[in-house]
């Protein structure tokens, strides 16, 4: 029984959908390094307004994932899937809150 419980807790970080603070921090760092300058230039100073404006285009978690992939491609970044997911998690936690629906 104890081995089963220990195995469960060892495997818990590997489960899909499990979000860790480190993932969100990585997403924040990737966003800051790769996205902020473009958003500032697009929005005229406050780059975060792209996420908070009334006419924002993203209205679902899937839409957010697709937009992060489009921006990644436009920027020419070589983000593997875990980094794309980290940016999505950061943006969702910070601005969108789709995962709480």
Protein Blocks (a to p, Z undefined) as FASTA:
>chain_A
ZZmmmmmmmmmmmpghiacfklmmmmmmmmmmmmmmmmmmmnoopamlmmmpmkbcbfcf
klmmmmmmmmmmmnopacdfklmmmmmmmmmmmmnommmZZ
